[in-house]
């Protein structure tokens, strides 16, 4: 199957299943439903090999998600919404990306300003430098639940 039609299939699955993220590696497809970067961080930390060379369809990709995908060495990404910062990170890593809507930055859930992970990652250009900030943020949120 051609790469574009495979990506179209992932995007269709993303929307029809109301997932936050769908990842395909070879014949295996996994779907994710957590908000924000939690699922990507989880896969990167516990099953990094699954990300290497994978195709990803995601609803919202900001700098944090882009850093995690770059560290995971994905091959291709389609995002419904992608920030300019995320696009820059992915393009520096030569990851093929498409997006429906490109925005200056990702908005927080309350709609009152920038996404906190986008803000956390903004001072850094290297995904390796963003990772500890993202890990601390996700860990802090999980401890508040």
C-alpha positions in Angstrom: 0.0 0.0 0.0 1.3 3.5 -0.9 2.5 5.7 2.0 -0.1 8.4 1.4 -3.1 6.0 1.4 -1.7 4.4 4.5 -1.5 7.8 6.2 -5.1 8.7 4.9 -6.2 5.4 6.6 -4.6 6.5 9.9 -6.1 9.9 9.8 -9.6 8.4 9.1 -9.1 6.1 12.1 -8.0 9.0 14.2 -11.2 10.9 13.5 -13.7 8.1 13.4 -12.4 6.5 16.6 -12.1 9.9 18.4 -8.5 9.1 19.4 -5.9 11.6 20.3 -3.2 9.7 18.4 -2.8 6.7 16.1 0.6 5.1 15.4 1.4 2.5 12.8 4.6 0.5 12.7 4.6 -2.1 10.0 1.4 -4.0 10.2 0.7 -3.0 13.8 -1.6 -0.1 14.6 -2.0 1.3 18.1 -4.5 4.0 19.2 -4.3 6.4 22.1 -6.8 8.5 24.0 -5.0 10.5 26.7 -4.8 14.2 26.3 -1.6 16.1 25.7 1.8 14.4 25.4 1.2 11.6 28.1 0.8 8.8 25.6 3.7 9.8 23.4 6.0 10.1 26.5 4.8 6.7 27.7 5.6 5.0 24.3 9.0 6.8 24.1 9.9 5.7 27.6 8.6 2.1 27.5 8.5 1.0 23.8 10.8 3.3 21.9 11.4 0.7 19.1 7.7 1.0 18.2 8.1 4.7 17.3 11.2 4.2 15.1 10.2 4.6 11.5 6.5 4.8 12.5 3.7 6.7 10.8 1.7 8.9 13.2 -1.6 10.7 12.9 -2.3 13.1 15.8 -5.0 15.7 16.6 -2.7 18.4 18.1 1.1 18.6 17.8 3.0 21.3 19.7 6.7 21.6 20.5 6.5 18.9 23.2 4.9 16.3 21.0 7.2 17.1 18.2 10.2 16.7 20.5 9.0 13.3 21.6 8.3 12.1 18.1 11.8 13.4 17.0 13.5 11.5 19.9 11.4 8.4 18.9 12.6 8.8 15.3 9.2 8.5 13.7 9.2 8.6 9.9 6.0 10.5 9.1 3.4 12.6 10.8 0.0 14.1 9.9 -1.5 16.5 12.5 -4.9 18.1 12.4 -3.3 21.1 14.2 0.4 21.8 14.4 2.3 24.7 15.9 5.0 26.5 13.9 7.5 25.5 16.6 6.6 21.9 16.2 6.9 22.1 12.4 10.4 23.5 12.9 11.6 20.7 15.2 10.2 18.0 12.9 11.7 19.6 9.8 15.1 19.8 11.4 14.9 16.1 12.0 13.9 15.5 8.4 10.5 14.0 9.4 7.9 14.3 6.7 4.9 16.2 8.0 1.5 17.4 6.8 -1.1 19.3 8.8 -4.6 20.5 8.2 -4.0 23.7 10.2 -0.7 25.3 11.1 -0.9 27.8 14.1 1.7 30.1 15.7 1.3 28.1 19.0 -1.0 25.5 20.6 -3.7 27.0 22.9 -4.2 25.7 26.4 -7.4 23.7 27.3 -9.0 26.7 28.9 -8.5 28.7 25.8 -6.8 31.5 27.7 -3.2 31.3 26.4 -0.5 29.0 25.2 -0.4 25.3 26.1 2.0 24.9 29.1 4.1 22.3 27.4 4.5 24.6 24.4 5.7 27.4 26.8 8.0 24.9 28.7 9.7 23.9 25.4 10.0 27.3 23.8 13.4 28.3 25.2 15.0 25.1 23.8 15.9 24.1 20.2 17.1 20.5 21.0 14.5 17.8 21.7 17.0 16.2 24.2 16.8 19.4 26.2 13.0 19.5 26.1 12.6 15.9 27.3 13.3 16.4 31.1 10.9 19.4 31.1 8.2 17.3 29.5 8.8 14.4 31.9 8.6 16.7 35.0 5.4 18.3 33.7 3.6 15.0 33.0 4.8 13.5 36.3 3.5 16.6 38.1 0.1 16.4 36.4 -0.2 12.7 37.2 0.6 13.3 40.8 -2.3 15.8 41.1 -4.9 13.4 39.9 
